[in-house]
Amino acid sequence: MNNTNKVSVFAPASIGNVSVGFDVLGLAVKPIDGTLLGDVVTVESSQSNSLEVVGRFAHKLPNDVKENIVWHCLVLFNQALVAANKNVESVELSLDKKMPVGSGLGSSACSVVAALEALNAYYQKVQGESFDEKTMLLMMGQMEAKISGSIHYDNVAPCYLGGLQLMVADDNIISRTLPAFNDCYYVMAYPGIEVSTKAAREVLPNSYSRADLITYGQNLATFVDACHRQDKEQAFSVLKDVVAESYREHLLPGFSEAKSYLMAKGSLAVGISGSGPTLFCVCDDLSLAQENAAWLQKNYLKTVNGETDGFVHVCQADNNGAGLL
């Protein structure tokens, strides 16, 4: 095995929807203490294709590695190589699963992005060629659709590109980077329970009122405008979810109470990250963010026999996205 051809890629967690932009907004986040909140995939030369799964949340994934999304990424990537008339090599992959499944933090997106970007970096290293950004994003969207049943980029785009991403209805563009608020802190609280994206989508209504549509459009447009003007007060004043939160909050024990408490403490906004159960709380004051994190650690995490799979991190926007370790 030629270890000189070994590459490792980290892909960060993300907030899908960011409340105001259902399926069209996503923000990559990173803990300020340097914790790797996301997944790592390593690729190296081998005599045959294989996948090893390790990490804190590895036990939550299928025992059969060929059912793992990282394995499906390898199959898709190899198909793309063949279609591009490029040589296909045998590789050994390792997934360090640091992200909880069904957390609302873009767990599947982390695995998809880390796997495909690691494969791309590997082929760049050994063959001197790699796929472009658009091709990669299209593959990432395809893999996300395999899990959730529909193509949406609000987790894979920020995970891959970093920052605050706005999904564009044009396959030649896919996503645009919006100016983020880099002085803000995002307190991420995962309670330690799972909510599947599929289940969270099934509770949503099939149609919405005209009033809700107008509110949704107006809030999203106002938020995007405020981002470009860096008007923080305006941006977070409209960070409201009229599409999903009211239908999903019953799936998240303690969310409504936590939101009321955190907003009363002076937080700029509180919402459901992705489809939940992770809660995100926005503050522009570090001491308040740390106080809120301590409160959430004590009051939002769920314990079984005195233990929890949950965690709380004080984060900021990750403007780098996926990259080599």
N, C-alpha and C positions, 0 to 999 in steps of 0.2 A: 504493500500500500504506500502510495506516494503522499506523505503528509504535507509536503511543501505546497500541495494544491488544495489544502484545507481552508475553507472560509466559514465564518460564522456571522450571521446577521441578526440583529435585534429589531423587533417591530413593536412600537409603543401602543398602549391603551388609547382609547378614544371615546369621546362623548358623542354618540349618534343622536341626531335630531336637534340637539342643543335647545330643546323645548320648542323654540319658535319656528323651526324648519324641519318638519316631519319628512324624513327620507331625503332631504336636500341639503342639510347642514351637518358638519361633523368637525370636531376639534380634537387634535392629538394632545395628550397630556403626559406630564412626567413629574414624579415626586421630587420635591425640592431637596430631599435628603440623599438623593442619588440612587435610591432603590430602583431596580429594573422592574417596572410595572408593564409587562408585555411578555412576548415569547421570543425565544432564541432558537434558530435552526442552523445546524452545522452541516456542511456538505464536504465530502472528500472522496478521492478516487477509491475505487473498489473493484473486486473481480466480478461482483454481481450486485444488483440493486437490493438495498435493505433499508429498514427504518427502525430506529430505537427511540422509545419515548421515555423521558425521565422528567423529574421536576415535581414540585409540590402538588400540582393538580393532575399528574399523569394518570392517577387511578380513576379519574372521571371519564377517561376516554375509552373507546372500544379496545378489547384485548387483541382483536385481529387487526394488525397494523394496516392491512389492505383496506380496512374500513375507515382509516384515519384520513382526514382532509389533506394532510401533508403528502400522503401517498397519492391521492388523486391529483394533487398539484404536480407531482413528478410525472404522472402519466400524461397530463395535459401539456406540460412543458416539453416532454419528449415528442409529443405529437406536433407541437409547434416547430421543434427543431427539424423534424422530418419534412414538414411542409415548406420549410425555408431551405431545404437541401443542405442541412448542416449535420455533422457527425454527432451521433448519440453515444454517450459514454455511460458506463456503469458507475453508480455512486452509492456511497453509504450516507444516509441522512440520520441526523439526531435532532429530535424536538425536545427542548427544555421547556415544559409547559408550566410557566409561571402565572398564567392567567386562569381564573376560575371559569368553568363552562356555564353558560346561561346567566352571566353576571350583568349584562348591559354595558360592558366595557369594550365590546368588540373583540371578544375572545377568539372567535373563529377567524375574524379578519386578521388578527395578530399572527395566527398560524399560517394563514394563506399568504399574507404579505411577506413574512419572514422566510417561508419556504421558497416562493417564487423569486424573491430578490436574492436569496442565497444561491439558488441555482443559476440565476443570471450572472451573479458575481463570479461564481465558479467557472462558468463557460468563458467569461471575459478573461479570466486568469489563465485558463488552459488552452483556449483557442483564439483569444484576442478579439472575440466578437460577442455582442450581447444584443438583446432586444431593446427597442426604444421604449420610452415612458408610456406612450399611448398603447402599445402592444401589451405591455405589462399590466396596465390598468384594466384593459379589456379582459385579460385572463383572470385577474383578481376578481372582477365583477362576476365572471362566469362561475368561479369557484364559490363565491358567496351565495349565488343563486342556487347552487347545488345543495346548500345547507338550508337556506331560508325559503326557497321556492320561488323567489323573484329577484331580479337584478336590482340592487341598490348599492350605491357607492359611499354612503355617508359614514361608514367605518373604514373601508379599505383605502379610500382616497386620503383622508388625514393620516391614517396609519402609515401609508406609503410615502406621501409627499410632505407630511408635517403641517402644523398650523391649523388655521380655520379654513375649511374648504366648503365651497358652494357648488353643488352638483348642477351641471348645465345640460339641458336637453339636446345635446349635440354630440354624437359619438366621435367627432373629430376634436372635441375639446374635453368633454366629460366633467372636468372640475376646474374651478377658478379659486385661487387663494385670496381670501379676504384679509384685510388688516386686522390682526387680533389685538386684544388689550393685554399687553405684556406685563402690566403692573398688577394684574388681577391674580388672585389665588383661587383654585378650584379644589374644594375639599371633597374627595371621593370616598364614599362610605358604602362598602359592599357588606351586606348583613350576614352573608354566609348561607343563603338559600338560593335555589335556582329558579329562574323563570325562563322558559324556552321562548325564543323569538316567535315561533309558530303559535304557541298558546297565547302570547301577548297580542298577536295580530288578530286572532280569532275573536277576541272580546270587543274589537272595534266595530262600529256600525258600518253598514254598506253604503249609507248616504249621510250627508250632512246638510244642515239648514243653510239657506242663503246668507243669513246673518253670520254664521260661523265661518263660511267661506270668505266673506268680506273681512272679518276680523283677522283670519289667518293671513290673507294676502297683505293686508295693511300692516300688520305687525312684522311680517317677514321683510317687506319692502323697507319699513322704517328701520329695522335692525341693520340691514345691509347698508343703507344710506348712512346710518350712524357709525358703522364700522369704518367706512371710507372717510368720514369726517372726524373719526376718533372722539365721538361724543359719547362717553361712557355712560353718563346718566341717562341719556335718551335710549341707548342700546339696551341696557338692562331693565329699563322701565317697561319694555315691550317683550321681554323674554318670558312669554306665557305660552302654554301648550293648550290650544283649543281643540286639537285633533285626538290626542290619546290619553292624556294624564287622568282626566276624570273617569275614564273607562278602565284604566289600569291600576289606579291607586289601591283598589281593594285587593289586588294581588301582592301588594307590598305592605306587610304588617308594620304599622308604626310610621308610615311615610307621612300621612296627613298631619299627625301630631308633631313630627320632626320639622316639617316645613313651616308650620305655624310658629314654632319656637325659634327657628333659625331666622325667619324673616323679622320677628319681633326683636331679635338681637341686633338687627341692623345689616343683615346680609343683603347683597344687591339682588340676588335671585336664587331660587332653589327649584330643582327639577329632577325628573327621572332621566338617568343616563341610558340612552337607547330604549330598550323595552324593559329595563329594570332587571333585578331589584336594586341596583346601585343608585344611590342618591348623590347628586352633585349640588354643592353650595358655593356660590360665588361671593368673594369678598375682595376689597381692595386694601385691606389692612391685615398685615401678617399676624398680629396678636389676636385679632378677632378670628381669623381663620384657624389658628391653633386652639383657641378656646372652643370653637365649634367642633373641631376635630375631636377634642377630648370629650365633649358632650355626646357626640355621635358614637364614639367608642364605647361609652357606658350605656347609652340608651337606644341605639339603633341596631347594633349587632345582636344576632340570635345565638344562644348557647345551647348545647346538648351535653348533659353531664359535665357542666362547667367548662366546656371547650367550644371554640367557634372556628369556622373556616373563614370568618369575615375579617375585614381589615379596614382601616381608615388611613388615607394619605392626603397630605396637603400638597397640591400640585400647581404647576403653572403650565402655560401652553408649551408644547414641544414643537418648535418650529423646524426641527430637522427631519422628523419622520424616521423611516427605516434606514438602517445603515450598518456597515461593517463594525464588528467589535474588535 
